[in-house]
Amino acid sequence: VCAAGLSYSLSQVSAARQKHTLPDLMYDYGALQPHICAEIMQLHHSKHHATYVNNLNVTEEKYHEALAKGDVTAQVALQPALKFNGGGHINHTIFWSNLSPNGGGEPQGELMEAIKRDFGSFQSMKDRMSAATVAVQGSGWGWLGFNKDSGRLRIAACANQDPLQGTTGLIPLLGIDVWEHAYYLQYKNVRPDYVKAIWNVINWENVSDRLKAAHK
């Protein structure tokens, strides 16, 4: 009776569960030109990110079915797909908000003070994050994160779609996607040019808001 009740309750939770959706962009696909072209943005958002969302929903459905059946083997087998597609959804959702046609320049206020404290200068942070991001082997992300325990900013790189917080414990503030689909159509294999260009569209207001939220 208990097992049947548990199975029923889990199936009810699964039925009531909200599906993940592709977030809308706050700007047009062509708004970040010339730094990121419209074709890249359209494919990246409407195809690549949408695929992560769809696959995450399918994987979660299978995971909830495995939970309801008490099938631990299936749950374990689904973990890589959850990490990959869940990470892809988390990372890209942050990425779109980190960018703005009115971006670039330098941050202000608390964020700038934290950058100077932890890296010496804005240029030093930018150089170090660019170097770490360009150096990612294969596909992955470069990140500016916040270590809640130490209260300090840190630069990190993650492979594939590994989410920063789930992988390192750092709270993500700014992410740069260096999967080839993020730049190849425009920059070919010259990743450093793409990383250099993306600083012109960084939404420092959004990064600052993320730091404020991380302090709470």
ChimeraX commands (.cxc) that place a marker at each C-alpha (Angstrom):
marker #1 position 0.00,0.00,0.00 radius 0.5
marker #1 position 2.80,2.38,0.96 radius 0.5
marker #1 position 4.71,1.67,-2.25 radius 0.5
marker #1 position 1.59,2.15,-4.35 radius 0.5
marker #1 position 0.87,5.43,-2.57 radius 0.5
marker #1 position 4.43,6.65,-3.16 radius 0.5
marker #1 position 4.24,5.72,-6.83 radius 0.5
marker #1 position 0.94,7.58,-7.16 radius 0.5
marker #1 position 2.24,10.70,-5.42 radius 0.5
marker #1 position 5.37,10.78,-7.58 radius 0.5
marker #1 position 3.31,10.44,-10.74 radius 0.5
marker #1 position 1.12,13.31,-9.55 radius 0.5
marker #1 position 4.21,15.46,-8.95 radius 0.5
marker #1 position 5.46,14.57,-12.42 radius 0.5
marker #1 position 2.14,15.52,-13.99 radius 0.5
marker #1 position 2.08,18.86,-12.16 radius 0.5
marker #1 position 5.71,19.64,-12.97 radius 0.5
marker #1 position 6.34,22.72,-15.05 radius 0.5
marker #1 position 8.20,22.08,-18.29 radius 0.5
marker #1 position 11.25,24.18,-19.08 radius 0.5
marker #1 position 10.80,26.73,-21.87 radius 0.5
marker #1 position 13.15,28.64,-24.15 radius 0.5
marker #1 position 13.56,32.16,-22.70 radius 0.5
marker #1 position 12.85,35.13,-24.95 radius 0.5
marker #1 position 15.75,37.42,-25.80 radius 0.5
marker #1 position 15.52,41.02,-24.65 radius 0.5
marker #1 position 16.89,42.17,-28.03 radius 0.5
marker #1 position 16.67,41.23,-31.72 radius 0.5
marker #1 position 18.94,38.60,-33.24 radius 0.5
marker #1 position 20.77,41.31,-35.18 radius 0.5
marker #1 position 21.15,43.71,-32.25 radius 0.5
marker #1 position 24.66,42.57,-31.27 radius 0.5
marker #1 position 26.16,43.15,-34.72 radius 0.5
marker #1 position 28.92,43.61,-35.81 radius 0.5
marker #1 position 30.32,41.74,-32.80 radius 0.5
marker #1 position 27.98,38.72,-33.07 radius 0.5
marker #1 position 26.07,38.36,-36.33 radius 0.5
marker #1 position 22.32,37.79,-36.57 radius 0.5
marker #1 position 22.66,34.34,-38.17 radius 0.5
marker #1 position 24.76,33.05,-35.25 radius 0.5
marker #1 position 22.32,34.46,-32.70 radius 0.5
marker #1 position 19.30,32.96,-34.44 radius 0.5
marker #1 position 20.84,29.49,-34.75 radius 0.5
marker #1 position 22.34,29.62,-31.26 radius 0.5
marker #1 position 19.10,30.64,-29.56 radius 0.5
marker #1 position 16.31,29.08,-31.63 radius 0.5
marker #1 position 18.13,25.83,-32.50 radius 0.5
marker #1 position 20.91,25.01,-30.03 radius 0.5
marker #1 position 19.36,26.35,-26.83 radius 0.5
marker #1 position 15.94,25.06,-27.87 radius 0.5
marker #1 position 17.43,21.57,-28.28 radius 0.5
marker #1 position 18.83,21.64,-24.75 radius 0.5
marker #1 position 15.42,22.67,-23.42 radius 0.5
marker #1 position 13.57,19.95,-25.34 radius 0.5
marker #1 position 16.05,17.24,-24.36 radius 0.5
marker #1 position 16.00,18.38,-20.73 radius 0.5
marker #1 position 12.21,18.03,-20.61 radius 0.5
marker #1 position 12.37,14.54,-22.15 radius 0.5
marker #1 position 15.14,13.48,-19.76 radius 0.5
marker #1 position 13.31,14.83,-16.70 radius 0.5
marker #1 position 10.18,12.95,-17.73 radius 0.5
marker #1 position 12.17,9.71,-17.93 radius 0.5
marker #1 position 13.85,10.50,-14.61 radius 0.5
marker #1 position 10.53,11.03,-12.85 radius 0.5
marker #1 position 9.26,7.74,-14.30 radius 0.5
marker #1 position 12.39,6.03,-12.94 radius 0.5
marker #1 position 11.80,7.64,-9.55 radius 0.5
marker #1 position 8.20,6.47,-9.51 radius 0.5
marker #1 position 9.33,2.91,-10.28 radius 0.5
marker #1 position 12.20,3.05,-7.79 radius 0.5
marker #1 position 14.55,2.21,-10.68 radius 0.5
marker #1 position 17.88,3.49,-9.36 radius 0.5
marker #1 position 19.83,2.05,-12.30 radius 0.5
marker #1 position 17.78,4.13,-14.75 radius 0.5
marker #1 position 18.16,7.22,-12.54 radius 0.5
marker #1 position 21.94,6.87,-12.56 radius 0.5
marker #1 position 21.99,6.23,-16.31 radius 0.5
marker #1 position 20.06,9.47,-16.92 radius 0.5
marker #1 position 22.46,11.66,-14.88 radius 0.5
marker #1 position 24.81,12.54,-17.81 radius 0.5
marker #1 position 21.87,13.70,-19.97 radius 0.5
marker #1 position 20.48,15.75,-17.07 radius 0.5
marker #1 position 23.87,17.39,-16.52 radius 0.5
marker #1 position 24.46,18.10,-20.21 radius 0.5
marker #1 position 21.02,19.40,-21.18 radius 0.5
marker #1 position 20.30,21.00,-17.80 radius 0.5
marker #1 position 23.68,22.70,-17.89 radius 0.5
marker #1 position 23.09,23.84,-21.46 radius 0.5
marker #1 position 19.79,25.43,-20.44 radius 0.5
marker #1 position 21.22,27.08,-17.31 radius 0.5
marker #1 position 24.34,28.37,-19.08 radius 0.5
marker #1 position 22.57,29.82,-22.09 radius 0.5
marker #1 position 19.87,31.47,-20.00 radius 0.5
marker #1 position 22.63,33.35,-18.16 radius 0.5
marker #1 position 24.54,34.03,-21.40 radius 0.5
marker #1 position 21.68,35.83,-23.17 radius 0.5
marker #1 position 21.13,38.16,-20.23 radius 0.5
marker #1 position 24.89,38.80,-19.96 radius 0.5
marker #1 position 24.77,40.37,-23.43 radius 0.5
marker #1 position 23.27,43.67,-24.56 radius 0.5
marker #1 position 23.41,45.91,-27.64 radius 0.5
marker #1 position 24.06,48.72,-25.14 radius 0.5
marker #1 position 26.83,46.76,-23.41 radius 0.5
marker #1 position 30.58,47.09,-23.34 radius 0.5
marker #1 position 32.70,49.62,-21.53 radius 0.5
marker #1 position 33.45,49.03,-17.86 radius 0.5
marker #1 position 31.32,48.06,-14.87 radius 0.5
marker #1 position 30.51,50.51,-12.09 radius 0.5
marker #1 position 30.00,50.53,-8.33 radius 0.5
marker #1 position 30.29,47.42,-6.19 radius 0.5
marker #1 position 31.25,45.15,-9.10 radius 0.5
marker #1 position 34.12,47.40,-10.20 radius 0.5
marker #1 position 35.38,47.66,-6.62 radius 0.5
marker #1 position 35.29,43.86,-6.27 radius 0.5
marker #1 position 37.15,43.42,-9.58 radius 0.5
marker #1 position 39.89,45.86,-8.54 radius 0.5
marker #1 position 40.19,44.18,-5.12 radius 0.5
marker #1 position 40.43,40.65,-6.49 radius 0.5
marker #1 position 42.30,41.20,-9.78 radius 0.5
marker #1 position 44.11,44.52,-9.36 radius 0.5
marker #1 position 42.33,46.21,-12.25 radius 0.5
marker #1 position 39.50,45.75,-14.72 radius 0.5
marker #1 position 42.00,45.17,-17.54 radius 0.5
marker #1 position 43.75,42.48,-15.52 radius 0.5
marker #1 position 40.45,40.65,-14.92 radius 0.5
marker #1 position 39.54,40.96,-18.58 radius 0.5
marker #1 position 42.94,39.65,-19.71 radius 0.5
marker #1 position 42.86,36.71,-17.29 radius 0.5
marker #1 position 39.29,35.73,-18.14 radius 0.5
marker #1 position 39.98,36.03,-21.87 radius 0.5
marker #1 position 43.06,33.82,-21.56 radius 0.5
marker #1 position 41.21,31.17,-19.54 radius 0.5
marker #1 position 38.29,31.21,-21.97 radius 0.5
marker #1 position 40.41,30.97,-25.11 radius 0.5
marker #1 position 42.37,28.11,-23.52 radius 0.5
marker #1 position 39.29,25.88,-23.04 radius 0.5
marker #1 position 40.06,22.62,-24.84 radius 0.5
marker #1 position 37.31,21.61,-27.25 radius 0.5
marker #1 position 33.94,22.99,-26.17 radius 0.5
marker #1 position 33.11,24.79,-22.95 radius 0.5
marker #1 position 32.71,28.08,-21.10 radius 0.5
marker #1 position 34.80,30.75,-19.43 radius 0.5
marker #1 position 33.28,32.23,-16.26 radius 0.5
marker #1 position 33.56,35.06,-13.79 radius 0.5
marker #1 position 32.07,33.61,-10.62 radius 0.5
marker #1 position 31.55,34.53,-6.97 radius 0.5
marker #1 position 32.79,32.39,-4.10 radius 0.5
marker #1 position 30.21,32.89,-1.37 radius 0.5
marker #1 position 32.46,31.42,1.35 radius 0.5
marker #1 position 35.40,33.75,0.71 radius 0.5
marker #1 position 33.37,36.66,-0.66 radius 0.5
marker #1 position 35.75,36.86,-3.62 radius 0.5
marker #1 position 35.44,36.85,-7.40 radius 0.5
marker #1 position 37.04,33.99,-9.27 radius 0.5
marker #1 position 37.71,33.04,-12.88 radius 0.5
marker #1 position 36.98,29.47,-13.92 radius 0.5
marker #1 position 36.50,27.38,-17.04 radius 0.5
marker #1 position 34.06,24.51,-17.45 radius 0.5
marker #1 position 34.05,21.79,-20.09 radius 0.5
marker #1 position 31.10,21.09,-22.38 radius 0.5
marker #1 position 27.86,22.32,-20.75 radius 0.5
marker #1 position 28.95,21.68,-17.16 radius 0.5
marker #1 position 27.14,24.35,-15.09 radius 0.5
marker #1 position 29.49,26.53,-13.03 radius 0.5
marker #1 position 27.69,26.37,-9.69 radius 0.5
marker #1 position 26.87,22.68,-9.88 radius 0.5
marker #1 position 30.46,21.88,-10.89 radius 0.5
marker #1 position 32.58,24.29,-8.82 radius 0.5
marker #1 position 30.22,25.83,-6.26 radius 0.5
marker #1 position 30.89,29.31,-7.69 radius 0.5
marker #1 position 27.86,31.50,-8.34 radius 0.5
marker #1 position 27.88,32.48,-12.06 radius 0.5
marker #1 position 28.09,36.19,-12.83 radius 0.5
marker #1 position 29.41,36.29,-16.41 radius 0.5
marker #1 position 29.79,33.46,-18.90 radius 0.5
marker #1 position 31.41,33.33,-22.34 radius 0.5
marker #1 position 30.34,30.43,-24.54 radius 0.5
marker #1 position 33.21,29.01,-26.58 radius 0.5
marker #1 position 31.42,26.15,-28.26 radius 0.5
marker #1 position 32.08,26.56,-31.98 radius 0.5
marker #1 position 28.38,27.14,-32.67 radius 0.5
marker #1 position 28.73,30.42,-30.71 radius 0.5
marker #1 position 31.21,31.94,-33.15 radius 0.5
marker #1 position 32.34,29.74,-36.06 radius 0.5
marker #1 position 30.09,31.21,-38.78 radius 0.5
marker #1 position 31.66,34.62,-38.19 radius 0.5
marker #1 position 35.09,34.03,-36.68 radius 0.5
marker #1 position 35.89,30.60,-38.17 radius 0.5
marker #1 position 38.53,28.91,-35.98 radius 0.5
marker #1 position 39.94,32.17,-34.55 radius 0.5
marker #1 position 38.45,31.92,-31.07 radius 0.5
marker #1 position 40.60,34.77,-29.64 radius 0.5
marker #1 position 38.98,37.29,-32.03 radius 0.5
marker #1 position 35.52,36.24,-30.89 radius 0.5
marker #1 position 36.45,36.50,-27.21 radius 0.5
marker #1 position 38.00,39.93,-27.81 radius 0.5
marker #1 position 34.86,41.12,-29.63 radius 0.5
marker #1 position 32.33,39.88,-27.08 radius 0.5
marker #1 position 33.54,42.35,-24.45 radius 0.5
marker #1 position 31.90,45.06,-26.57 radius 0.5
marker #1 position 28.43,43.66,-25.79 radius 0.5
marker #1 position 28.79,42.57,-22.15 radius 0.5
marker #1 position 25.83,43.75,-20.06 radius 0.5
marker #1 position 27.65,44.94,-16.93 radius 0.5
marker #1 position 24.38,45.99,-15.32 radius 0.5
marker #1 position 23.21,42.37,-15.45 radius 0.5
marker #1 position 26.55,41.12,-14.08 radius 0.5
marker #1 position 26.29,43.68,-11.26 radius 0.5
marker #1 position 22.75,42.56,-10.44 radius 0.5
marker #1 position 23.96,38.97,-10.23 radius 0.5
marker #1 position 26.70,39.97,-7.78 radius 0.5
marker #1 position 24.19,41.81,-5.59 radius 0.5
marker #1 position 21.90,38.77,-5.60 radius 0.5
marker #1 position 24.84,36.50,-4.75 radius 0.5
marker #1 position 25.53,38.53,-1.60 radius 0.5
marker #1 position 22.02,37.87,-0.26 radius 0.5
marker link #1:1,2 radius 0.2
marker link #1:2,3 radius 0.2
marker link #1:3,4 radius 0.2
marker link #1:4,5 radius 0.2
marker link #1:5,6 radius 0.2
marker link #1:6,7 radius 0.2
marker link #1:7,8 radius 0.2
marker link #1:8,9 radius 0.2
marker link #1:9,10 radius 0.2
marker link #1:10,11 radius 0.2
marker link #1:11,12 radius 0.2
marker link #1:12,13 radius 0.2
marker link #1:13,14 radius 0.2
marker link #1:14,15 radius 0.2
marker link #1:15,16 radius 0.2
marker link #1:16,17 radius 0.2
marker link #1:17,18 radius 0.2
marker link #1:18,19 radius 0.2
marker link #1:19,20 radius 0.2
marker link #1:20,21 radius 0.2
marker link #1:21,22 radius 0.2
marker link #1:22,23 radius 0.2
marker link #1:23,24 radius 0.2
marker link #1:24,25 radius 0.2
marker link #1:25,26 radius 0.2
marker link #1:26,27 radius 0.2
marker link #1:27,28 radius 0.2
marker link #1:28,29 radius 0.2
marker link #1:29,30 radius 0.2
marker link #1:30,31 radius 0.2
marker link #1:31,32 radius 0.2
marker link #1:32,33 radius 0.2
marker link #1:33,34 radius 0.2
marker link #1:34,35 radius 0.2
marker link #1:35,36 radius 0.2
marker link #1:36,37 radius 0.2
marker link #1:37,38 radius 0.2
marker link #1:38,39 radius 0.2
marker link #1:39,40 radius 0.2
marker link #1:40,41 radius 0.2
marker link #1:41,42 radius 0.2
marker link #1:42,43 radius 0.2
marker link #1:43,44 radius 0.2
marker link #1:44,45 radius 0.2
marker link #1:45,46 radius 0.2
marker link #1:46,47 radius 0.2
marker link #1:47,48 radius 0.2
marker link #1:48,49 radius 0.2
marker link #1:49,50 radius 0.2
marker link #1:50,51 radius 0.2
marker link #1:51,52 radius 0.2
marker link #1:52,53 radius 0.2
marker link #1:53,54 radius 0.2
marker link #1:54,55 radius 0.2
marker link #1:55,56 radius 0.2
marker link #1:56,57 radius 0.2
marker link #1:57,58 radius 0.2
marker link #1:58,59 radius 0.2
marker link #1:59,60 radius 0.2
marker link #1:60,61 radius 0.2
marker link #1:61,62 radius 0.2
marker link #1:62,63 radius 0.2
marker link #1:63,64 radius 0.2
marker link #1:64,65 radius 0.2
marker link #1:65,66 radius 0.2
marker link #1:66,67 radius 0.2
marker link #1:67,68 radius 0.2
marker link #1:68,69 radius 0.2
marker link #1:69,70 radius 0.2
marker link #1:70,71 radius 0.2
marker link #1:71,72 radius 0.2
marker link #1:72,73 radius 0.2
marker link #1:73,74 radius 0.2
marker link #1:74,75 radius 0.2
marker link #1:75,76 radius 0.2
marker link #1:76,77 radius 0.2
marker link #1:77,78 radius 0.2
marker link #1:78,79 radius 0.2
marker link #1:79,80 radius 0.2
marker link #1:80,81 radius 0.2
marker link #1:81,82 radius 0.2
marker link #1:82,83 radius 0.2
marker link #1:83,84 radius 0.2
marker link #1:84,85 radius 0.2
marker link #1:85,86 radius 0.2
marker link #1:86,87 radius 0.2
marker link #1:87,88 radius 0.2
marker link #1:88,89 radius 0.2
marker link #1:89,90 radius 0.2
marker link #1:90,91 radius 0.2
marker link #1:91,92 radius 0.2
marker link #1:92,93 radius 0.2
marker link #1:93,94 radius 0.2
marker link #1:94,95 radius 0.2
marker link #1:95,96 radius 0.2
marker link #1:96,97 radius 0.2
marker link #1:97,98 radius 0.2
marker link #1:98,99 radius 0.2
marker link #1:99,100 radius 0.2
marker link #1:100,101 radius 0.2
marker link #1:101,102 radius 0.2
marker link #1:102,103 radius 0.2
marker link #1:103,104 radius 0.2
marker link #1:104,105 radius 0.2
marker link #1:105,106 radius 0.2
marker link #1:106,107 radius 0.2
marker link #1:107,108 radius 0.2
marker link #1:108,109 radius 0.2
marker link #1:109,110 radius 0.2
marker link #1:110,111 radius 0.2
marker link #1:111,112 radius 0.2
marker link #1:112,113 radius 0.2
marker link #1:113,114 radius 0.2
marker link #1:114,115 radius 0.2
marker link #1:115,116 radius 0.2
marker link #1:116,117 radius 0.2
marker link #1:117,118 radius 0.2
marker link #1:118,119 radius 0.2
marker link #1:119,120 radius 0.2
marker link #1:120,121 radius 0.2
marker link #1:121,122 radius 0.2
marker link #1:122,123 radius 0.2
marker link #1:123,124 radius 0.2
marker link #1:124,125 radius 0.2
marker link #1:125,126 radius 0.2
marker link #1:126,127 radius 0.2
marker link #1:127,128 radius 0.2
marker link #1:128,129 radius 0.2
marker link #1:129,130 radius 0.2
marker link #1:130,131 radius 0.2
marker link #1:131,132 radius 0.2
marker link #1:132,133 radius 0.2
marker link #1:133,134 radius 0.2
marker link #1:134,135 radius 0.2
marker link #1:135,136 radius 0.2
marker link #1:136,137 radius 0.2
marker link #1:137,138 radius 0.2
marker link #1:138,139 radius 0.2
marker link #1:139,140 radius 0.2
marker link #1:140,141 radius 0.2
marker link #1:141,142 radius 0.2
marker link #1:142,143 radius 0.2
marker link #1:143,144 radius 0.2
marker link #1:144,145 radius 0.2
marker link #1:145,146 radius 0.2
marker link #1:146,147 radius 0.2
marker link #1:147,148 radius 0.2
marker link #1:148,149 radius 0.2
marker link #1:149,150 radius 0.2
marker link #1:150,151 radius 0.2
marker link #1:151,152 radius 0.2
marker link #1:152,153 radius 0.2
marker link #1:153,154 radius 0.2
marker link #1:154,155 radius 0.2
marker link #1:155,156 radius 0.2
marker link #1:156,157 radius 0.2
marker link #1:157,158 radius 0.2
marker link #1:158,159 radius 0.2
marker link #1:159,160 radius 0.2
marker link #1:160,161 radius 0.2
marker link #1:161,162 radius 0.2
marker link #1:162,163 radius 0.2
marker link #1:163,164 radius 0.2
marker link #1:164,165 radius 0.2
marker link #1:165,166 radius 0.2
marker link #1:166,167 radius 0.2
marker link #1:167,168 radius 0.2
marker link #1:168,169 radius 0.2
marker link #1:169,170 radius 0.2
marker link #1:170,171 radius 0.2
marker link #1:171,172 radius 0.2
marker link #1:172,173 radius 0.2
marker link #1:173,174 radius 0.2
marker link #1:174,175 radius 0.2
marker link #1:175,176 radius 0.2
marker link #1:176,177 radius 0.2
marker link #1:177,178 radius 0.2
marker link #1:178,179 radius 0.2
marker link #1:179,180 radius 0.2
marker link #1:180,181 radius 0.2
marker link #1:181,182 radius 0.2
marker link #1:182,183 radius 0.2
marker link #1:183,184 radius 0.2
marker link #1:184,185 radius 0.2
marker link #1:185,186 radius 0.2
marker link #1:186,187 radius 0.2
marker link #1:187,188 radius 0.2
marker link #1:188,189 radius 0.2
marker link #1:189,190 radius 0.2
marker link #1:190,191 radius 0.2
marker link #1:191,192 radius 0.2
marker link #1:192,193 radius 0.2
marker link #1:193,194 radius 0.2
marker link #1:194,195 radius 0.2
marker link #1:195,196 radius 0.2
marker link #1:196,197 radius 0.2
marker link #1:197,198 radius 0.2
marker link #1:198,199 radius 0.2
marker link #1:199,200 radius 0.2
marker link #1:200,201 radius 0.2
marker link #1:201,202 radius 0.2
marker link #1:202,203 radius 0.2
marker link #1:203,204 radius 0.2
marker link #1:204,205 radius 0.2
marker link #1:205,206 radius 0.2
marker link #1:206,207 radius 0.2
marker link #1:207,208 radius 0.2
marker link #1:208,209 radius 0.2
marker link #1:209,210 radius 0.2
marker link #1:210,211 radius 0.2
marker link #1:211,212 radius 0.2
marker link #1:212,213 radius 0.2
marker link #1:213,214 radius 0.2
marker link #1:214,215 radius 0.2
marker link #1:215,216 radius 0.2
view
